[in-house]
């Protein structure tokens, strides 16, 4: 019983929001049978139905599942239920996780959606990730979604080739893994045509693919993206570099047999100054073919200021716009207000403070009434803050500071 107490103490200390939400539901369901329990609290968990334990363990982290598995046979059986493992997040950020990760192999075949978070600055974490991916390649035929997120700094001269090779192993045809969702946005290793092409040909039922991972160089050519769209007819969500787009890619999107395409996430960086821009006419053709399309655009600080207005077209259905340019942005804010007032949900600005900026932000707040989040990394006036609160009823949070503060600036949640 001491292990059970220590386990729940661990969960409470972590203040897991998901755990407490589920536990609230569990307590409601428990009312039906709580009167049947003996007076002794020590026997409480013997009367918890396994299906309720399964529902709780589903929301726990891998570390907490590992702890629960060791409590007793009743809990071990509940943790071993396949539905507990359908959605799993594995965190590789500690040197003390080897035993826990070794015990994972018996459950890998049950995982459908996998998220791996690692600190790639440590060699042991990188080895653990490649080991997990290689085990998946050998025994998991149910995997549908793979997300890899790195939260550390790459060591000098490290390019992630070991992890990229393990991803290639997963995509080999003989492994029969048919991924439907892939997210590499937070995996800072340069992807190339060979890997992206392999992913597409081995996963023809792909629904979403994010390869806009903010590395210094984009090695994925437009021809490869066109091939991805061609061999993955159900792909409806795509995250890419602007340099990976072209007239031919858009021509693939507007083919009559093309299914619904709903989300395009684009990252713009310094090499885009050499890239021809997509015309308004092509954007109009894609929007006509896919009226539900939402476009998210992020401009890196390396994009030349003169290139930004050439890439931004007034008819793009922009949902999220990030202008991380640290330059004078008043004209761009005015353009956003006039062009994207119906579609804009989130705006991020890295710019310089001025009275003109305050005026343009006030006008934006009055017209972009569908905004759910506004972030401006420079000091603004109190009137700017008040206007967003009054005119944007869907606003969920904002980062607007009227005085300088130490970074990182924390957002304010709208109650």
Secondary structure, DSSP 8 states (H G I E B T S, - for coil): -HHHHHHHHHHHHHT-HHHHHHHHHHHHHHTTTGGGS-S-GGGGGGGS-HHHHHHHHHTS-HHHHHHHHTT-HHHHHHHTSGGGGSEEEEEE--TT-HHHHHGGGGTGGG-SEEEEEE-TTSHHHHHHHHHHHHHHHHH-S---EEEEEE-S---TT---HHHHHHHHHHH-GGG-----EEEEEE--S--BHHHHHHHHHH-TT--EEE-----S--B--HHHHHHHHHH-TT--EEEEEGGG--HHHHHHHT-TT-----EEEEEE-GGGGGS----HHHHHHHHHH-TT-EEEEEE-TTS-HHHHHHH--TTS-EEEEEEEEEE--HHHHHHHHHHSTTT--EEEEEE---HHHHHHHHHHHHH-TT-SEEEEEEE--HHHHHHHHHH-TT--EEEEESS---SS---EE--
